[in-house]
Amino acid sequence: MNSSIFYLGVALLLVHEIDAIRCKEWRIIPGLSSLKERVAMITFIFLHIPLFYWVIYKINAEQQNFITGFDIFLIVHLILHILFLWHKNNEFKDWISWTIIIGAGICGILDLLIS
């Protein structure tokens, strides 16, 4: 696998998850939003450990099905952020967050097109 666009999409998603802590994304995620603030934050953070482990493992295995699925996820992720834009607890409002979110979605689209 040699797609710089795919790797850029992965990097943007990882940076988005850092930004998601700043923006308290757990407040808009069904399930986590019903927990107490501190419990939701800790759960959100620690759930990313196995998630990132799995993504890195799959990338290392260079499985094309995973790569295609990840590209689709980046697109769906962008759509979900657009749908949740008007959620009362959504703090993804600035150009920094949206550059990262849209950039990841565009990488997903482009990587699908060139694959």
C-alpha positions, 0 to 999 in steps of 0.5 A: 500500500502506498497511498499518501492520501490514506495516511493523511486521512489517518493522521487527520482523524488522529488529530481530530480525536485530540481536538475532540477532547478539547471540544468534549465530544463525549457530550454529543455521542449517544450513550456517553452523553448520558454519563456524568461528565468525568466518567464520560471523558475518561471512558471516551479517552480510554476507548480510543486505546483499543480503537487506535491499536486496532487501526494501527494493526490493520494498517500494518497488515495492509488489508485492502478491505480495511483501507476501503472501510476506513475511507468510507468511515472518514466520509460517514464521520464527516456526514455525522459531524454535519448532522450533529452541527446543531446539537446544543453541546457541539463545540466543533465550531471553529475553523481548526476543527472543521479543517481537520474534519473536512480534510479527513472526509476529503482524504476518504473520498480521494483515496476511494477514487484513486484505489 
